Amino acid sequence: MAFSLSEDSASHEEIKECLLDGGKITGTNMCVLVCAMIIASVGLNMSSTAVIIGAMLISPIMGSILASAYGNVSADYPLFTNHMIGFGMQIAIYIL
């Protein structure tokens, strides 16, 4: 069938795994976060909206937001708390 939506759909476990993997705080994510901060700083100094939006696009903070939202919606509050703590750590690093 040409327009079948069921062929490319993911299982609930695959979706959960993808969301939770994006919310993990790793060394790679922290390096990308530092790069996004540098790019955002350059964009602010140049008054360039496009550069600031580019920094937002590469920032790994969205992974923590999605993972904590998944924990909240699925009523898994330890998971929600864990990812909110990670999100708070990323914001603290951003502010520092």
Stockholm file with secondary structure:
# STOCKHOLM 1.0

chainA/1-96         MAFSLSEDSASHEEIKECLLDGGKITGTNMCVLVCAMIIASVGLNMSSTAVIIGAMLISPIMGSILASAYGNVSADYPLFTNHMIGFGMQIAIYIL
#=GR chainA/1-96 SS CTTCSSTTCCCHHHHHHHHHHHTCCCHHHHHHHHHHHHHHHHHHHHTCHHHHHHHHHHCTHHHHHHHHHHHHHTTCHHHHHHHHHHHHHHHHHHHC
#=GC SS_cons        CTTCSSTTCCCHHHHHHHHHHHTCCCHHHHHHHHHHHHHHHHHHHHTCHHHHHHHHHHCTHHHHHHHHHHHHHTTCHHHHHHHHHHHHHHHHHHHC
//
